[in-house]
Amino acid sequence: MKRNHLIISTGILLAMNLAFTSSCSSVAKNDNSEEDSLTVKFEDRGYEYSIIYDSENAANSLPFKKGEKDDTPIAILDNRSHGKSKGAEIGDIWGIKTNEGATYSVLLLNTTNDSIVIESIELPDTRFKVRLNTPLYEVGMFAPITFNTDSLENINDYRFIINYKDGKYPPQTLHVNFYRDKASADKAYEERTSGQEE
């Protein structure tokens, strides 16, 4: 009887461990999660910053509208601008497969004449696990923010909000289109920018 009890207990513990491991192995949380907003804090180069998941602000941000780009401190770097540091209204970003899943890398460019510190990034959901390469952007500097997830997919107009340290600049919404491959991203970019001056 005791032996059967031990086998059952061991089986339950093994099942719980497998379930826990499975849930932790996912790169990002389930997008259907009903949990409250989740904030993850990081420290890098002497600065703290936060990634805020399930943000209502980001979820309710307005969709991309062509031509509405204002003078903003951070822009998405147009990596198709042939060596020029040029900001894009919306990014067309392709992903790459990794051992852990998939990664989209969005280059952010400091368009101001001073240093900028990002205090937090607000995301509309939990489909990505996000990390800044650095929260500090010196004059003219660009550096990536990585979006890690389980698999490559096409996502139109994914919106996230940047908040700046000490409210130096107002919160800023950035827009990106994510694509499974470079060919799809390049095609979308060409269609969107055809007829525009370089």
N, C-alpha and C positions, 0 to 999 in steps of 0.2 A: 504493500500500500504506500509506504513511504517512498519507494523507488518510483512508482507511478506519479506521485505528487511531485517529485524532483524533476522527472522528465517533462511533465506539464509546465512546471514553473520555468524550466530552462527554455522550453519552446516559446512561451510567452515573452520571456526576456529577449530571445533571439528575434522574434517577430517585431518587437518594439524597436530593437536596435536597427533592424533592416529598414523599418519605416522611417526612423530618425535619419539614418544615413542617406536614404533616398531623397528625403525632403531637403537635406543640406547639400546634396550634390548638385541640385539645380542652380544654375548661375543666377537666376533671378526668381523672385517670388511669383507665385501664381497670380496672374492678372485679375482673376476673379475674387481675390482675397477681400474679405469684408472687414479687415482689421483697420484700426485708426491709422492716421498718418504716421509714417515711420521716419525718424531722423537718424542718420548715421554720421558720426563726426570723425574727421581726420585731422592730422597735424602734419604739415609739410613746410620745410624751409622757415620754421619759426612762426608760421601762420596756421590758425585753425580755420577749417571750413566744414560746412555740413551739406550732405545730400538729403533732400527732403522728398520722400516718396509719397504718392497718393495726395499730392497737393491740390486742393480745390482751386487755388489761384491758377495753377498750370492747366488743370482740366477745363477751366472755364475761360481760358485765354482765347482771344479772337483768332480765327483762321487767317492764313497768309493772304494778303492782298497785294498784288503786284504794284510797285511804284510808291508804296507807303513807307519806304525805308527812311528813317530819320537819322540825324547825327547821333550815333550811339557809340559808347566807349569801346564796346567789343563787337566785332563782326566775325561771321564765318568766313574763313579764308577761301577764296576761289582758287583752288589748286589747278585750275585749267587756264590761268591768266598769264601763262608763258613767262614765268619768272618775276612778274610784278606782284607786289603785296597788295592785293585788291580784295575788298570785302564783297560778299554776295548777299543778295536779299534773302535767299533761301539756299540751303546746301543740298546738293545731290550727291549722296554719300553711298558708296558700295561697301559691303561687308566682306570679311575674310573668315574662313573657318579656322578654328583653333582646336587644340586638344581638349579644351574645356567647353567648347561650344562654338560661339561666333562673336566677332567683335566689329563694331563700327567705330571709326575714329574721326572725330570732328575737330578740325583745326580752328582755334579761336585766335583772332588777331586783335591786338591793342591798336586802336585807331587814334588815340589821343597823344598829347605831348607830355604826359606824365605817367607815373607808375600807377597801376590799378591792382587792387586786391579783391578777389572774389570771396565773399563771405559765405554764400550758399547757392546751391542749385536746386530749384523746385521742379519735380517731375510729375506728370499727370497720373502715373500708374506705377506698377512695380514690375513691368516686363523686362526692364534692364537693370543691371547692376552698374552704377556709374562711378567713375573716378577721374579726378582732375590730374593732369601731369604736374601742374603747379598752380597754386592759387594766386601767385604773384606774376603779373604781366608787366614787364618793363616797357619803355617807349619802343614802339615798332616791333615788339616781340610777338611771336605766335607759338602756340603749344597746344597739344591735343587734349580733348576730353574724350574718354573711352566709354562706349556703351556696350557692355557685355551681356549676352543672352544665350539661350539654349540652341537656337538655330537661325539661319538666315531667312529673312522674309522681306517683302516689300511693304513699306509703311509710308503713306502720304501725309505730309505736313505734320510731323511730330513736333510738338511745341514744348519748350522748357524755359524756365525763368532764371535769370541770373540776378542775384542780389549782391550789392557791393558793400565793402567794409565801411562802417560808420555812415552809411547812406550817402557816400560821396557822389554817387549818381543814382538816378531813379532805377527801380527794378526794370529789367529789360527782357523781353520775350524773343527767343530765337526760334527759327523754323528750319526743319530739315526734312528731306525725303530720303528714306533709307531704301536701298535696293539690294537684291541678292547677289548681283555681280556688276562688274565695272561696265560691261557693254550696255546694260539696262540704264545705269546711272548716266553714262555719256550720252546715250540717245535722248533721255529725258532732258538733260542739260541743253543739248543742241536744239531740241524742239522749243524749249522755253525761252532760249536766248536768241533764236534766229531773228535776224533783222535789227538786233541791237548793236550799237556801236561798241567797239572794244575799248 
